[in-house]
Amino acid sequence: MMRDHTHNASEPNGRLPWYRTWTGLATLAVFALAVLYLSLFHVTHVLDALPLVLLLVCPLMHLFLHGGHGHGGHGNGTDSADRTDKGGSP
């Protein structure tokens, strides 16, 4: 049984992810420079804001990172009957 393992690393429609475009790379570079500047010259302000940042990370992770967990209702085109049951019950 032979399977074709060739696949394109980019998105299916041929477009690159945003962070691989010139605009995305420039945005990431500016963000990295801002983090470097804040970490070198405004350490006390960063440390003062750290508890708030930790509180804000939780809802942001919930909004943006739950797409790949197989939760229903995200429009990924899979039906609940298509998923394998990992709980062991029939």
N, C-alpha and C positions, 0 to 999 in steps of 0.2 A: 504494500500500500504506500504509494508515493504521494507526498503532499508538496504543494508549491509554497515554499517559504519566502518567496520574494515579495516584498512589500515596500511601499513608499513611506518614508518617515514623516513626510508632511501630511497635512490634512487631506482627506479624500478628494476634495474638489480642486486640488492642485495649489492651493494658497498656502503660504508659509504661516506659521504661528506669529503673533504680533511681536514677540521678543526676538525673532530672527530677521525682522525688517530693519532698515536703516533708522526709521523713526523709533522703533522699539529699543534698538541698541543705544541710540542717543538718550532716550529716556532713562534706561538703566544706568548709563554712565553719569548722567546728571544726578540721579538718585544716589549712586555710589559716592560721588563727590560731596553731596550734601551730608551723607552719613559720616564721611571722613571729617568734614569740617566741624560737624556737631560733636563728634567724639574727641576731637583735638582741642577745640576752643570753648565748648559749652558743656562740659561734662556734668556740672551740677544741674543744669537745666534738664539734661537727658535723664539723669537719675531721679530728679523730682517728678518727671512725667512718666516714669516707668510703671508705677501701679495703674495709671489710667490706660497706658498702652496695653498692658496685660489684660485688663478688663475689656478693651475694645477688640482684641485679637479673637476672643472666643466667638462672638457673633459673626465676625467676618469669616472665620474658618467655617462656621456652620453654613453661611450663605454660599461661599465659593468652592468649598472642597467636598461637598457631599454628592457631587455628580457621579462619581465613579463607584459608589457603594451598592448599586443595584436597587436603590429605593424607587418605588413606583411614582408615576406622575411627573417625571422629568422629560418626557417626550423622547426617550431614547429608542423607541420603536420595539422594545421587547415586551412580550406579554408575560404575565406571571406563570403561565403554563410552560413557557420556554426556558425558564430558569431551573437550574438543578436544585434539589432540596438538600441543603447541607445539614439540616437538623437530624436526619436519620429517620424521621417519621414519614409514613407513606402519604 
